Amino acid sequence: MKPSHDEILQAIEIARKAGENSFNFISGNSIGACIIASDGKMFGGCIVENDISGLGVCAERSAIFHAVVEGYYTFKAIVVANHEMIFPCGACLQNLTLFSLITDEPIYVISATFDGNYEIHELSELLPKGYKTNHNLDAIKSFKKHST
């Protein structure tokens, strides 16, 4: 289900606050994210950089991992926010694609500025040829019943 305008604005605020905590000593980008679970619960995340390539975590995956730690696996949307409008990287989009397999429902990707402007797209629009595994699909789908 597509998030409401009010949910999106609330998620942008959570992403903005999370972005303030970015560990961004390389890029200086204060990127925040907020994943919205299927039931509307929201989880923030921020960019965590590392000077060893590949060890950092994007804000979007940070938000997803935050939700998983709390027992949430089904999502309706993710907001990525910065001072200027940006979109998730391919790795984050692919990570979301795996979670989309749990319910086969669309996940919406919202690119936003901290001041509340936003664009909304379906994940499949931004990553139309994303890899969708058939391996362990029953095990992946079993997380639908586990979602809090």
Secondary structure, 3 states (H helix, E strand, C coil): CCCCHHHHHHHHHHHHHHHCCCECCCCCCCCEEEEEECCCCEEEEECECCCCCCCCECHHHHHHHHHHHCCCCCEEEEEEEECCCCCCCHHHHHHHHHHHHHHCCCCEEEEEECCCCEEEEEHHHHCCCCCCCCCCHHHHHCHHHHCC
